[in-house]
């Protein structure tokens, strides 16, 4: 009986000790949570950078379309015409490795009879297209004129590029980082907080050159007054984008 009475007297002490332990543990845990939350407060920003460069490379799409009643004849005519164009632009200073065939199509031509509702093949069209890289940007108009004068009768346009693209992209990337840092600082100043550690830097752009096409209709190209075709290169825009994460 005496042992049971002692046990009964200890139960309140055990209960109170347990309550105090849970209270203290909860207080410490909550305090640690608040500290952790304070340490992981972040400001996330993105930045854009751009560099404008005068292009020094042009890619021309030049082609020949021929038609004839038979596929063999249409092919022969096309082959002779495109070879003439190739030899002419080589003579104008374009290297052989900068000329490649990008497309070659053979399509039948049909005549539709409304009375019978039937279609009959009346001939064939052959299209061949060259992708020509001109590394002397000042000669682009002249190369086009020579190609047209020697039989080129279609084009998908001109695209411009920059030979040392990576150098200019890195400048755009640096500008993007400065832009993001400026945004982060503006946010911190407005919130009256101090930027701490830069925890994450992400390059969102891929650094792959983008082409900016300028289309023209080869059938309307004219050598007016001996001036030749004029192609305006404009400015090549190289862009970059980054994301930064700061603690505060």
Helices and strands as residue ranges (DSSP letters): H 2-39, E 42-54, E 57-68, H 71-91, G 96-98, E 99-113, E 118-134, G 137-139, H 140-149, E 154-161, H 165-191, E 198-203, E 212-214, G 218-220, G 224-226, E 235-247
